[in-house]
Amino acid sequence: MVALLGAYIYLNSDKINFAAGQYDMIIHAKPANELQIFSNDEMFAAFQVPSSDIIDAPGKRQITFYPLTTQQEVRLRNEHRKLVTRMNGENILARYIERPGYVILETPEHKLYLISENYTENMAAILENERLYRWGIIHCVDERLCRLFNVNFSEGWGPLKEPSLRSDIPRGRWTLGPVTRMQLVSRADVKVLATFYMLTPAPNQEVTIKGPVLARYQISLQNISSAPVDDIYYPQVFAVELLLRQGVNDIEIAYTQWLDSSSGNMLPLAAFVTGIEIGHVK
Amino acid sequence: MFSNDILNWFVFIAINYTVLYSSICLAGYLNKQNNNSTLVLITAILVYFSQLTVSILFLGVVVSFLNAYSLLVFNAIVSGLLVYLFNQYRTPAWQTLCGFTKDILSQRDTTLYMMLFFLVLQVVILLIKISVLPPHIWDVFTYHLPPAVEWFQRGEIPFAMDTGVQRINSQALGLTLLNYWFFIFFEDDFLMGLPQFLWAMLLLPLTYNIMRQAGVSTTWAVKFSFLIFFIPIILMQSITSKDQIALNVGFVAALLFIFNYLKTRDNRQLVIAATAFGLVLGYKLVAPVYIAVTLVVATCLFYANHRDLLLDKVARLRLLKTVLVSMVVTVAIGGYWILRNMALYGRPLGLMSAHTPLETGSAGKHMQSLDYLSIGSLFGLDKFLKNIENFIPRIFDYQAMYGADLLNMSGFGPQFVTFGLIGLVTAVATIFIKKYRTDPINVFTYSGILLLLVYFTFYGSTNNYRLFIFFPIIFIFYAAILIYKADLLGNKLYATAINVSMLVIIVWNILNILPPQYTDNRLLKEYISLKAEYRTSANYTRWFGIYHPSFYRLLKFIPPSEPIAYISRYLPNFQGDVADDTWIYLYYDRNWKRKVTYFEQDKYLACNENHACTARGELKRDLLKQGISLVSVCRSNRCLNLTDPDFKELAPGFYYFNGKDSD
């Protein structure tokens, strides 16, 4: 009997690690955020701010919704310049933006929509707008430059992936190994600096950017992990000077490492591109 | 029921106390030939469950007037009648329980005290989990709870629901009736796990009584009954709204009363067994197999031990009368679902007994692997051999992590491996030893083995062991009986080894099963600290983590007064095999106020092979007609893509209809 019990425990010893991991998650978790709004030291509105899978257009803040009473709305609209906002008992920087039918309260991590009328309709319109104006991974340093070209993600790009509560990974798109391709369709000849921000699952990943490249730069960063999930991602930043000619300019991103199907991934994931910043060459 | 929670608690406790009190009176009458208070307690709990079941069915199906008030009045009348008729047979349950506790505490056994401490701790943990965590697990979302919401909103139990989950209208929903009972007085789903928990608690007196009747001492019977309660699958399922514990504990309870009959020839014991079987019959469509297996084994043992009764005309007639009454009792308590299936579909198993043309393809195959009989592969030798081959790996539980759905494991835990295997091997051996073969105790072991073997012939899936809970229960208490009879417990070395093993097993189970499942534990503290209105199944579950239909977590921001339409169908045109059933329950708020309406996909959407769909004119017309703005095109964790300018996408698979009729 004792031997059988020993065999059972031996065979199931990985369950101890699993349970320990679960305990660790619970212990290191945080309770829901409590947001309070004060005017002249008097609290007139309080909201619980649970985590949300809905992310705003820039991909930075979690969106939450609340009904607002008429009294609260009047005070918010009239007194928003002198309001004090506290999150979990501590004063925080918050921005109040007035819109017809609702007020937006922006904190560094959250965006609260405080809706005073037509709740569901307004909520739908807000969500549609946030999705409609969702930022992709291309960012231009100025608008004039952006108007000069279009980007086609021609080969090896995954869909835009939202930030997840399960990890610290920001919004971005997976690219596939060995080669991912994109096209910059330019309306004029122009020199630009393209900076690629990416996370690679392989520590010794080497990335080569091919195309009308004039110069290359690489910036090293600290590794980050999607803790407490075991996956570790290695951030890499590459900047390349490109001489874009009028018409189609092919850019190729070649990788030396990518995940194979034996690691549980169906696709040969090579890097997660979180941003491509296009700027002027100085 | 009332806006005041204290008043609701008062009514809830008062009516449950009344029903339990009258059940004790009736149980006293049914056990009047046995001066055994544990048996009375077990019988009372069975009668209690039966009265609740029958009252909800009667008011919901026959009278079509089902609510807290009608239940209150009806049960008060029935209980009053039972007290009037049987009060003289009532045993002083409270004093008996106190006396028993005193007995336990006076045993001066450190291991027993420690086990008692762990039991109390575990019970408290389970109760906290039940009240804090919402209903979860796939099957609960699809068919266990959505009917209860429908009954609550309609005030009756319709024959069939309009739903995209085909099996709802064919399932036996006896336990859902109890879920309804534990909702209706508070109009809040915080006690949904209580029925299974109560069934799990019944295991304590049940297994204790069996062991005591077989001669095991009080101390060891208590210890082993505690050990059985700690079986991982019992702990994991006792906080859920599933039905496997109820089904299997009910079965063991029925076996106990048949065992009593075989020992005492007291016909009333058969009626109590029939009550247990009635409950079992109402919990799963597979229950007739349980009854048939028991009848075969019990008949053999009856013939071996009491065939002289058949020679006596009076005794024979009395037995026949009892058997007929028992059949009526069983059908009255649990037969409704099969009768409904006969009426609706002309088949006892309803739509679950055959593949309709709609169920071909990958989803159809996946549905076969779930916990119902699939006629296409009924009784297969391959399946039987595969199940036999998998038996040892499964019982050692090492192929997966613990989870109430028991993927690729048994959940029988270390106690089955340590003790139950000895019971199993010995039970098989007794079949070949004439001296032991006819012992009435074999009604448990032979029924257990036969039922498992029968199951093995038609039920093979990665989750099938969740239905085999009866097996570890039976063989652990049987092992206890053998160990005691072999006088191993008189040997200090053996006794110490067994005591230490028991404590190790219990601590192992508590620690491994304590972290909540089917959620993201990184969000658990947040979940617990949220206001009640945010603590919903949709906000808790992380089933959808991989594919991320984030609208489930958006639902908490939508007022319950806002209705939702879900568009679905049986066909497997959703991506992947996982999207078999719609998770209807996730759309509801915890007070079941939201109206959720089913729209049949073929009629309302036109989809291409890439799962991209457009809305037909009928969809807009009917949404307008019913005043619905929110539309989901997700089944489980998979969604279609609806492209239509009148539908604004709020989150993948979730749309807002702007209210224009294209016609």
Interface residues (C-beta under 8 A of the other chain):
Chain A: M1 V2 L4 L5 A7 Y8 I9 L11 N12 K15 I16 F18 A19 Q22 Y23 M25 I26 H28 A29 K30 P31 A32 Q48 P50 S51 S52 D53 I54 T64 F65 Y66 P67 Y119 T120 E121 M123 A124 A125 L127 E128 R131 E162 S164 L165 R166 P228
Chain B: F396 D397 Y398 M401 Y402 P414 V417 T418 F419 L421 I422 A497 I498 S501 V504 I505 W508 L511 N512 L514 P515 D520 N521 R522 L523 L524 K525 E526 I528 S529 L530 K531 Y534 N539 G545 H548 S550 R553 L554 K556 F557 I558 P559 E562 S629 L630 K648 E649 L650 A651 Y656 N658
